[in-house]
Amino acid sequence: MTDPRRHRFLSAFNGSPVDRPPLWLMRQAGRYLPGYREVRAKHGFWDVCLNPELSTHVALEPLNRFPLDAAIVFSDILVIPQALGLDVTFGTGEGPQFGKPMRTASDLNAWNTKGIAERLKYVPQAVSHLKNRLNGSHGILGFAGAPFTLFAYSVEGQGSDDFRHARVLMHTDKKLALKAMQTLADAATELLLEEAKAGADVVQLFDTWGGLLTLSEYQEFCVPALQRMCQTLSKANAPTLLFVKGATHLLPVLGETGATGFSLDWRIDWRDARRRYPTHVLQGNIDPVLLFAPPDIVSNQTKLLLQATAETTSHKHSVLNLGHGILPKTPLEGVDALCNAVTAGEAAAHG
Ligand code: CP3
């Protein structure tokens, strides 16, 4: 018999009835966890990603602590620019830094696309190691960056509030921008296919910065590449979740991507999104900042979300999550309060 956690997760994607929506948290393995910080005190970030034992160890910590229904492979969206040769490092505190950002056609021509699947082999290896350790207990997510977000980091060369170099380049050299995004999309598709083959049940595309674009920019630069990606993945039976932060204005076109579902940021009203997408999977969307509030407030907000999933679709096609990644200093009590509000019914049923 399938473990109830894995069963619940898979049911959200095949439309089966569920007792409640499955729960996992974006960025659930990370600096808010003491065990993760211990590992990072001894090992570099890329070393954790590259070593299947270490990456599985940190991916399991949130599952051991909280009643989550799915695991996400421990990796990063920036593995792709790294494998293309952009020399990505994570300094202490200041976020990613690219040694070779892409600003010109000759920068793009220098990208090392040949044999990229081989250089990224450690990611599907981490998935299959995680799968072996879970032995069917939880759902498994693979992930990659969406083309625009990877492009934004690759051009800017670091994090940014506005990604101005990237967004200007889209207009000053449209051909170059589209070519770069297609190269990134191809690499991400290859990676996700390998993750699915290695045991990921579902793959998520993180378009963290897509919300910076206008509706027409998103339609022109992002939707066609996302369509090709989702179509290829769907042929390989890998359901796709698309997360676009700040996408309230983009919601009308997200359906054109062909993604199986959408991960909603915290500013989108669940019932509005559900009216627009009655049978797509919707995921989200508790404000990650709310986890810093007292437990009763976290609990009340979580119950309101559960009420929305119950009243709209009897919890079907729904995945409970945050509206963006969990923040590094999040108190564990906030995560407990969210989890307890979700599992409250089960405890009562069993006790
Ligand atoms: O459990 C998990 O979800 C962990 C796997 C994971 C990481 N990054 C590990 C990580 C996932 C799914 C990501 C996605 C990711 N990476 C995104 C999209 C999601 C989002 O939050 O918007 C983005 C934009 C990145 C790029 C990135 N990686 C940045 C900007 C940074 C530095 C700042 C930060 O957010 O921590 C990273 C490094 C990174 N990736 C860390 C972790 C745990 C922290 C590294 C450390 O230990 O110092």
Boltz pocket constraint, residues with backbone or C-beta under 6 A from the ligand:
constraints:
  - pocket:
      binder: B
      contacts: [[A, 25], [A, 26], [A, 27], [A, 28], [A, 29], [A, 30], [A, 31], [A, 40], [A, 45], [A, 72], [A, 73], [A, 74], [A, 75], [A, 76], [A, 77], [A, 78], [A, 90], [A, 91], [A, 95], [A, 96], [A, 143], [A, 159], [A, 206], [A, 208], [A, 324], [A, 325]]
      max_distance: 6.0
